[in-house]
């Protein structure tokens, strides 16, 4: 019984520390107005085209803060994911 309890706690702690999946976060936080992330990134090409991946992530994070900001961890995950889509 103790082994089962310990294993459950270890599994739970590991899953709690895992980074959030950005696609569902985007859908939940942004999907009401922006249904297609790839299309959104294509429309932002003018702002992101010449930037490095890190600059894209920073630009997107700043934009999301001024637009409709989810919590900082979710915002960072969404910005990083969108920056990958834009590259």
Backbone as XML, in Angstrom:
<?xml version="1.0"?>
<chain id="A" units="angstrom">
  <residue number="1" name="UNK">
    <atom name="N" x="0.823" y="-1.195" z="0.000"/>
    <atom name="CA" x="0.000" y="0.000" z="0.000"/>
    <atom name="C" x="0.868" y="1.261" z="0.000"/>
  </residue>
  <residue number="2" name="UNK">
    <atom name="N" x="1.922" y="1.259" z="0.799"/>
    <atom name="CA" x="2.804" y="2.428" z="0.858"/>
    <atom name="C" x="3.493" y="2.659" z="-0.486"/>
  </residue>
  <residue number="3" name="UNK">
    <atom name="N" x="3.889" y="1.567" z="-1.113"/>
    <atom name="CA" x="4.549" y="1.691" z="-2.414"/>
    <atom name="C" x="3.592" y="2.337" z="-3.417"/>
  </residue>
  <residue number="4" name="UNK">
    <atom name="N" x="2.354" y="1.906" z="-3.402"/>
    <atom name="CA" x="1.356" y="2.477" z="-4.302"/>
    <atom name="C" x="1.186" y="3.972" z="-4.036"/>
  </residue>
  <residue number="5" name="UNK">
    <atom name="N" x="1.113" y="4.356" z="-2.783"/>
    <atom name="CA" x="0.964" y="5.762" z="-2.417"/>
    <atom name="C" x="2.174" y="6.580" z="-2.875"/>
  </residue>
  <residue number="6" name="UNK">
    <atom name="N" x="3.360" y="6.061" z="-2.641"/>
    <atom name="CA" x="4.578" y="6.766" z="-3.045"/>
    <atom name="C" x="4.626" y="6.902" z="-4.567"/>
  </residue>
  <residue number="7" name="UNK">
    <atom name="N" x="4.324" y="5.845" z="-5.283"/>
    <atom name="CA" x="4.348" y="5.895" z="-6.749"/>
    <atom name="C" x="3.314" y="6.896" z="-7.277"/>
  </residue>
  <residue number="8" name="UNK">
    <atom name="N" x="2.151" y="6.925" z="-6.669"/>
    <atom name="CA" x="1.116" y="7.875" z="-7.070"/>
    <atom name="C" x="1.587" y="9.304" z="-6.859"/>
  </residue>
  <residue number="9" name="UNK">
    <atom name="N" x="2.201" y="9.576" z="-5.725"/>
    <atom name="CA" x="2.700" y="10.920" z="-5.436"/>
    <atom name="C" x="3.819" y="11.324" z="-6.394"/>
  </residue>
  <residue number="10" name="UNK">
    <atom name="N" x="4.706" y="10.398" z="-6.710"/>
    <atom name="CA" x="5.793" y="10.689" z="-7.649"/>
    <atom name="C" x="5.226" y="10.993" z="-9.031"/>
  </residue>
  <residue number="11" name="UNK">
    <atom name="N" x="4.287" y="10.189" z="-9.481"/>
    <atom name="CA" x="3.676" y="10.415" z="-10.789"/>
    <atom name="C" x="2.945" y="11.748" z="-10.818"/>
  </residue>
  <residue number="12" name="UNK">
    <atom name="N" x="2.185" y="12.040" z="-9.780"/>
    <atom name="CA" x="1.429" y="13.285" z="-9.708"/>
    <atom name="C" x="2.365" y="14.491" z="-9.703"/>
  </residue>
  <residue number="13" name="UNK">
    <atom name="N" x="3.431" y="14.429" z="-8.938"/>
    <atom name="CA" x="4.381" y="15.544" z="-8.868"/>
    <atom name="C" x="5.049" y="15.763" z="-10.222"/>
  </residue>
  <residue number="14" name="UNK">
    <atom name="N" x="5.399" y="14.698" z="-10.905"/>
    <atom name="CA" x="6.023" y="14.820" z="-12.219"/>
    <atom name="C" x="5.091" y="15.430" z="-13.241"/>
  </residue>
  <residue number="15" name="UNK">
    <atom name="N" x="3.831" y="15.041" z="-13.219"/>
    <atom name="CA" x="2.888" y="15.604" z="-14.182"/>
    <atom name="C" x="2.543" y="17.041" z="-13.842"/>
  </residue>
  <residue number="16" name="UNK">
    <atom name="N" x="2.582" y="17.397" z="-12.576"/>
    <atom name="CA" x="2.307" y="18.777" z="-12.181"/>
    <atom name="C" x="3.424" y="19.708" z="-12.620"/>
  </residue>
  <residue number="17" name="UNK">
    <atom name="N" x="4.646" y="19.198" z="-12.722"/>
    <atom name="CA" x="5.785" y="20.013" z="-13.114"/>
    <atom name="C" x="5.960" y="20.101" z="-14.625"/>
  </residue>
  <residue number="18" name="UNK">
    <atom name="N" x="5.236" y="19.263" z="-15.363"/>
    <atom name="CA" x="5.372" y="19.254" z="-16.815"/>
    <atom name="C" x="4.893" y="20.582" z="-17.399"/>
  </residue>
  <residue number="19" name="UNK">
    <atom name="N" x="5.532" y="20.996" z="-18.485"/>
    <atom name="CA" x="5.135" y="22.236" z="-19.131"/>
    <atom name="C" x="3.775" y="22.045" z="-19.792"/>
  </residue>
  <residue number="20" name="UNK">
    <atom name="N" x="2.973" y="23.112" z="-19.813"/>
    <atom name="CA" x="1.652" y="23.000" z="-20.421"/>
    <atom name="C" x="1.762" y="22.833" z="-21.935"/>
  </residue>
  <residue number="21" name="UNK">
    <atom name="N" x="0.796" y="22.120" z="-22.505"/>
    <atom name="CA" x="0.737" y="21.941" z="-23.954"/>
    <atom name="C" x="0.180" y="23.227" z="-24.562"/>
  </residue>
  <residue number="22" name="UNK">
    <atom name="N" x="0.931" y="23.919" z="-25.410"/>
    <atom name="CA" x="0.510" y="25.231" z="-25.886"/>
    <atom name="C" x="-0.681" y="25.237" z="-26.846"/>
  </residue>
  <residue number="23" name="UNK">
    <atom name="N" x="-0.888" y="24.185" z="-27.610"/>
    <atom name="CA" x="-2.002" y="24.190" z="-28.566"/>
    <atom name="C" x="-3.352" y="24.322" z="-27.858"/>
  </residue>
  <residue number="24" name="UNK">
    <atom name="N" x="-3.637" y="23.503" z="-26.830"/>
    <atom name="CA" x="-4.898" y="23.701" z="-26.108"/>
    <atom name="C" x="-4.951" y="25.038" z="-25.365"/>
  </residue>
  <residue number="25" name="UNK">
    <atom name="N" x="-3.803" y="25.519" z="-24.886"/>
    <atom name="CA" x="-3.779" y="26.837" z="-24.234"/>
    <atom name="C" x="-4.161" y="27.929" z="-25.232"/>
  </residue>
  <residue number="26" name="UNK">
    <atom name="N" x="-3.642" y="27.822" z="-26.463"/>
    <atom name="CA" x="-4.001" y="28.785" z="-27.504"/>
    <atom name="C" x="-5.499" y="28.716" z="-27.771"/>
  </residue>
  <residue number="27" name="UNK">
    <atom name="N" x="-6.027" y="27.517" z="-27.922"/>
    <atom name="CA" x="-7.454" y="27.353" z="-28.191"/>
    <atom name="C" x="-8.285" y="27.956" z="-27.070"/>
  </residue>
  <residue number="28" name="UNK">
    <atom name="N" x="-7.894" y="27.687" z="-25.840"/>
    <atom name="CA" x="-8.636" y="28.181" z="-24.678"/>
    <atom name="C" x="-8.509" y="29.699" z="-24.538"/>
  </residue>
  <residue number="29" name="UNK">
    <atom name="N" x="-7.310" y="30.233" z="-24.707"/>
    <atom name="CA" x="-7.066" y="31.650" z="-24.445"/>
    <atom name="C" x="-7.313" y="32.548" z="-25.653"/>
  </residue>
  <residue number="30" name="UNK">
    <atom name="N" x="-7.106" y="32.030" z="-26.846"/>
    <atom name="CA" x="-7.123" y="32.875" z="-28.041"/>
    <atom name="C" x="-8.139" y="32.414" z="-29.081"/>
  </residue>
  <residue number="31" name="UNK">
    <atom name="N" x="-8.583" y="31.163" z="-28.973"/>
    <atom name="CA" x="-9.386" y="30.535" z="-30.010"/>
    <atom name="C" x="-10.736" y="31.159" z="-30.259"/>
  </residue>
  <residue number="32" name="UNK">
    <atom name="N" x="-11.229" y="31.933" z="-29.322"/>
    <atom name="CA" x="-12.524" y="32.567" z="-29.524"/>
    <atom name="C" x="-12.493" y="33.494" z="-30.751"/>
  </residue>
  <residue number="33" name="UNK">
    <atom name="N" x="-11.392" y="34.198" z="-30.912"/>
    <atom name="CA" x="-11.244" y="35.126" z="-32.043"/>
    <atom name="C" x="-10.278" y="34.624" z="-33.111"/>
  </residue>
  <residue number="34" name="UNK">
    <atom name="N" x="-9.296" y="33.839" z="-32.698"/>
    <atom name="CA" x="-8.239" y="33.380" z="-33.610"/>
    <atom name="C" x="-8.281" y="31.855" z="-33.676"/>
  </residue>
  <residue number="35" name="UNK">
    <atom name="N" x="-9.048" y="31.333" z="-34.616"/>
    <atom name="CA" x="-9.261" y="29.890" z="-34.665"/>
    <atom name="C" x="-8.088" y="29.114" z="-35.267"/>
  </residue>
  <residue number="36" name="UNK">
    <atom name="N" x="-7.326" y="29.743" z="-36.122"/>
    <atom name="CA" x="-6.261" y="29.047" z="-36.841"/>
    <atom name="C" x="-4.920" y="29.722" z="-36.552"/>
  </residue>
  <residue number="37" name="UNK">
    <atom name="N" x="-4.090" y="29.084" z="-35.744"/>
    <atom name="CA" x="-2.809" y="29.667" z="-35.328"/>
    <atom name="C" x="-1.870" y="29.871" z="-36.513"/>
  </residue>
  <residue number="38" name="UNK">
    <atom name="N" x="-1.842" y="28.940" z="-37.450"/>
    <atom name="CA" x="-0.952" y="29.079" z="-38.608"/>
    <atom name="C" x="-1.367" y="30.255" z="-39.488"/>
  </residue>
  <residue number="39" name="UNK">
    <atom name="N" x="-2.651" y="30.431" z="-39.660"/>
    <atom name="CA" x="-3.145" y="31.572" z="-40.436"/>
    <atom name="C" x="-2.810" y="32.880" z="-39.720"/>
  </residue>
  <residue number="40" name="UNK">
    <atom name="N" x="-2.944" y="32.888" z="-38.417"/>
    <atom name="CA" x="-2.598" y="34.068" z="-37.627"/>
    <atom name="C" x="-1.129" y="34.425" z="-37.806"/>
  </residue>
  <residue number="41" name="UNK">
    <atom name="N" x="-0.266" y="33.420" z="-37.772"/>
    <atom name="CA" x="1.165" y="33.680" z="-37.943"/>
    <atom name="C" x="1.476" y="34.182" z="-39.351"/>
  </residue>
  <residue number="42" name="UNK">
    <atom name="N" x="0.744" y="33.696" z="-40.346"/>
    <atom name="CA" x="0.937" y="34.181" z="-41.714"/>
    <atom name="C" x="0.560" y="35.659" z="-41.816"/>
  </residue>
  <residue number="43" name="UNK">
    <atom name="N" x="-0.480" y="36.056" z="-41.085"/>
    <atom name="CA" x="-0.902" y="37.460" z="-41.102"/>
    <atom name="C" x="0.084" y="38.358" z="-40.364"/>
  </residue>
  <residue number="44" name="UNK">
    <atom name="N" x="0.856" y="37.806" z="-39.448"/>
    <atom name="CA" x="1.840" y="38.590" z="-38.697"/>
    <atom name="C" x="3.229" y="38.525" z="-39.325"/>
  </residue>
  <residue number="45" name="UNK">
    <atom name="N" x="3.322" y="37.961" z="-40.510"/>
    <atom name="CA" x="4.612" y="37.828" z="-41.172"/>
    <atom name="C" x="5.358" y="39.137" z="-41.339"/>
  </residue>
  <residue number="46" name="UNK">
    <atom name="N" x="4.630" y="40.220" z="-41.543"/>
    <atom name="CA" x="5.261" y="41.535" z="-41.701"/>
    <atom name="C" x="6.059" y="41.924" z="-40.460"/>
  </residue>
  <residue number="47" name="UNK">
    <atom name="N" x="5.601" y="41.504" z="-39.293"/>
    <atom name="CA" x="6.261" y="41.879" z="-38.038"/>
    <atom name="C" x="7.325" y="40.880" z="-37.616"/>
  </residue>
  <residue number="48" name="UNK">
    <atom name="N" x="7.206" y="39.650" z="-38.090"/>
    <atom name="CA" x="8.074" y="38.584" z="-37.591"/>
    <atom name="C" x="9.099" y="38.089" z="-38.601"/>
  </residue>
  <residue number="49" name="UNK">
    <atom name="N" x="8.936" y="38.442" z="-39.859"/>
    <atom name="CA" x="9.737" y="37.863" z="-40.926"/>
    <atom name="C" x="11.243" y="37.925" z="-40.755"/>
  </residue>
  <residue number="50" name="UNK">
    <atom name="N" x="11.769" y="39.045" z="-40.308"/>
    <atom name="CA" x="13.227" y="39.190" z="-40.231"/>
    <atom name="C" x="13.786" y="38.919" z="-38.837"/>
  </residue>
  <residue number="51" name="UNK">
    <atom name="N" x="12.952" y="38.480" z="-37.920"/>
    <atom name="CA" x="13.389" y="38.269" z="-36.537"/>
    <atom name="C" x="13.924" y="36.853" z="-36.330"/>
  </residue>
  <residue number="52" name="UNK">
    <atom name="N" x="14.821" y="36.717" z="-35.365"/>
    <atom name="CA" x="15.305" y="35.396" z="-34.958"/>
    <atom name="C" x="14.197" y="34.703" z="-34.170"/>
  </residue>
  <residue number="53" name="UNK">
    <atom name="N" x="14.276" y="33.383" z="-33.970"/>
    <atom name="CA" x="13.256" y="32.700" z="-33.172"/>
    <atom name="C" x="13.082" y="33.315" z="-31.773"/>
  </residue>
  <residue number="54" name="UNK">
    <atom name="N" x="14.179" y="33.681" z="-31.133"/>
    <atom name="CA" x="14.089" y="34.297" z="-29.798"/>
    <atom name="C" x="13.393" y="35.655" z="-29.868"/>
  </residue>
  <residue number="55" name="UNK">
    <atom name="N" x="13.701" y="36.446" z="-30.890"/>
    <atom name="CA" x="13.045" y="37.750" z="-31.063"/>
    <atom name="C" x="11.559" y="37.577" z="-31.360"/>
  </residue>
  <residue number="56" name="UNK">
    <atom name="N" x="11.214" y="36.544" z="-32.119"/>
    <atom name="CA" x="9.798" y="36.262" z="-32.389"/>
    <atom name="C" x="9.061" y="35.938" z="-31.100"/>
  </residue>
  <residue number="57" name="UNK">
    <atom name="N" x="9.681" y="35.076" z="-30.276"/>
    <atom name="CA" x="9.050" y="34.700" z="-29.015"/>
    <atom name="C" x="8.837" y="35.928" z="-28.136"/>
  </residue>
  <residue number="58" name="UNK">
    <atom name="N" x="9.844" y="36.787" z="-28.041"/>
    <atom name="CA" x="9.727" y="37.998" z="-27.224"/>
    <atom name="C" x="8.661" y="38.943" z="-27.781"/>
  </residue>
  <residue number="59" name="UNK">
    <atom name="N" x="8.635" y="39.117" z="-29.106"/>
    <atom name="CA" x="7.653" y="39.997" z="-29.722"/>
    <atom name="C" x="6.243" y="39.479" z="-29.457"/>
  </residue>
  <residue number="60" name="UNK">
    <atom name="N" x="6.058" y="38.177" z="-29.649"/>
    <atom name="CA" x="4.739" y="37.583" z="-29.424"/>
    <atom name="C" x="4.329" y="37.679" z="-27.961"/>
  </residue>
  <residue number="61" name="UNK">
    <atom name="N" x="5.260" y="37.449" z="-27.042"/>
    <atom name="CA" x="4.947" y="37.558" z="-25.618"/>
    <atom name="C" x="4.503" y="38.986" z="-25.290"/>
  </residue>
  <residue number="62" name="UNK">
    <atom name="N" x="5.228" y="39.976" z="-25.792"/>
    <atom name="CA" x="4.850" y="41.377" z="-25.561"/>
    <atom name="C" x="3.488" y="41.685" z="-26.176"/>
  </residue>
  <residue number="63" name="UNK">
    <atom name="N" x="3.244" y="41.159" z="-27.370"/>
    <atom name="CA" x="1.963" y="41.394" z="-28.029"/>
    <atom name="C" x="0.812" y="40.778" z="-27.236"/>
  </residue>
  <residue number="64" name="UNK">
    <atom name="N" x="0.999" y="39.552" z="-26.785"/>
    <atom name="CA" x="-0.064" y="38.878" z="-26.039"/>
    <atom name="C" x="-0.361" y="39.626" z="-24.741"/>
  </residue>
  <residue number="65" name="UNK">
    <atom name="N" x="0.658" y="40.169" z="-24.081"/>
    <atom name="CA" x="0.445" y="40.953" z="-22.858"/>
    <atom name="C" x="-0.474" y="42.138" z="-23.146"/>
  </residue>
  <residue number="66" name="UNK">
    <atom name="N" x="-0.239" y="42.826" z="-24.260"/>
    <atom name="CA" x="-1.032" y="44.015" z="-24.568"/>
    <atom name="C" x="-2.374" y="43.679" z="-25.211"/>
  </residue>
  <residue number="67" name="UNK">
    <atom name="N" x="-2.551" y="42.460" z="-25.638"/>
    <atom name="CA" x="-3.762" y="42.061" z="-26.354"/>
    <atom name="C" x="-4.779" y="41.481" z="-25.371"/>
  </residue>
  <residue number="68" name="UNK">
    <atom name="N" x="-4.631" y="40.250" z="-25.013"/>
    <atom name="CA" x="-5.465" y="39.579" z="-24.006"/>
    <atom name="C" x="-4.553" y="38.614" z="-23.285"/>
  </residue>
  <residue number="69" name="UNK">
    <atom name="N" x="-4.136" y="38.976" z="-22.118"/>
    <atom name="CA" x="-3.062" y="38.246" z="-21.461"/>
    <atom name="C" x="-3.554" y="37.127" z="-20.549"/>
  </residue>
  <residue number="70" name="UNK">
    <atom name="N" x="-3.240" y="35.862" z="-20.887"/>
    <atom name="CA" x="-3.450" y="34.785" z="-19.914"/>
    <atom name="C" x="-2.355" y="34.869" z="-18.850"/>
  </residue>
  <residue number="71" name="UNK">
    <atom name="N" x="-2.328" y="33.932" z="-17.936"/>
    <atom name="CA" x="-1.295" y="33.952" z="-16.900"/>
    <atom name="C" x="0.092" y="33.874" z="-17.555"/>
  </residue>
  <residue number="72" name="UNK">
    <atom name="N" x="1.131" y="34.356" z="-16.863"/>
    <atom name="CA" x="2.472" y="34.440" z="-17.470"/>
    <atom name="C" x="3.024" y="33.119" z="-18.004"/>
  </residue>
  <residue number="73" name="UNK">
    <atom name="N" x="2.804" y="32.014" z="-17.301"/>
    <atom name="CA" x="3.315" y="30.728" z="-17.780"/>
    <atom name="C" x="2.619" y="30.300" z="-19.067"/>
  </residue>
  <residue number="74" name="UNK">
    <atom name="N" x="1.299" y="30.453" z="-19.098"/>
    <atom name="CA" x="0.549" y="30.100" z="-20.305"/>
    <atom name="C" x="0.927" y="31.016" z="-21.455"/>
  </residue>
  <residue number="75" name="UNK">
    <atom name="N" x="1.066" y="32.299" z="-21.162"/>
    <atom name="CA" x="1.437" y="33.264" z="-22.191"/>
    <atom name="C" x="2.799" y="32.915" z="-22.797"/>
  </residue>
  <residue number="76" name="UNK">
    <atom name="N" x="3.757" y="32.569" z="-21.952"/>
    <atom name="CA" x="5.095" y="32.211" z="-22.440"/>
    <atom name="C" x="5.042" y="30.958" z="-23.305"/>
  </residue>
  <residue number="77" name="UNK">
    <atom name="N" x="4.246" y="29.970" z="-22.893"/>
    <atom name="CA" x="4.125" y="28.736" z="-23.673"/>
    <atom name="C" x="3.480" y="29.015" z="-25.027"/>
  </residue>
  <residue number="78" name="UNK">
    <atom name="N" x="2.435" y="29.835" z="-25.037"/>
    <atom name="CA" x="1.761" y="30.181" z="-26.293"/>
    <atom name="C" x="2.711" y="30.951" z="-27.206"/>
  </residue>
  <residue number="79" name="UNK">
    <atom name="N" x="3.431" y="31.923" z="-26.648"/>
    <atom name="CA" x="4.354" y="32.734" z="-27.451"/>
    <atom name="C" x="5.455" y="31.878" z="-28.066"/>
  </residue>
  <residue number="80" name="UNK">
    <atom name="N" x="6.008" y="30.961" z="-27.292"/>
    <atom name="CA" x="7.067" y="30.084" z="-27.812"/>
    <atom name="C" x="6.530" y="29.188" z="-28.924"/>
  </residue>
  <residue number="81" name="UNK">
    <atom name="N" x="5.332" y="28.658" z="-28.737"/>
    <atom name="CA" x="4.712" y="27.785" z="-29.736"/>
    <atom name="C" x="4.417" y="28.558" z="-31.019"/>
  </residue>
  <residue number="82" name="UNK">
    <atom name="N" x="3.848" y="29.751" z="-30.885"/>
    <atom name="CA" x="3.558" y="30.559" z="-32.065"/>
    <atom name="C" x="4.837" y="30.963" z="-32.786"/>
  </residue>
  <residue number="83" name="UNK">
    <atom name="N" x="5.888" y="31.249" z="-32.033"/>
    <atom name="CA" x="7.170" y="31.604" z="-32.650"/>
    <atom name="C" x="7.710" y="30.452" z="-33.487"/>
  </residue>
  <residue number="84" name="UNK">
    <atom name="N" x="7.516" y="29.220" z="-33.018"/>
    <atom name="CA" x="7.932" y="28.049" z="-33.802"/>
    <atom name="C" x="7.111" y="27.939" z="-35.081"/>
  </residue>
  <residue number="85" name="UNK">
    <atom name="N" x="5.809" y="28.224" z="-34.979"/>
    <atom name="CA" x="4.954" y="28.163" z="-36.168"/>
    <atom name="C" x="5.362" y="29.211" z="-37.195"/>
  </residue>
  <residue number="86" name="UNK">
    <atom name="N" x="5.852" y="30.341" z="-36.719"/>
    <atom name="CA" x="6.209" y="31.444" z="-37.611"/>
    <atom name="C" x="7.533" y="31.220" z="-38.327"/>
  </residue>
  <residue number="87" name="UNK">
    <atom name="N" x="8.331" y="30.265" z="-37.856"/>
    <atom name="CA" x="9.648" y="30.078" z="-38.481"/>
    <atom name="C" x="9.588" y="29.181" z="-39.690"/>
  </residue>
</chain>
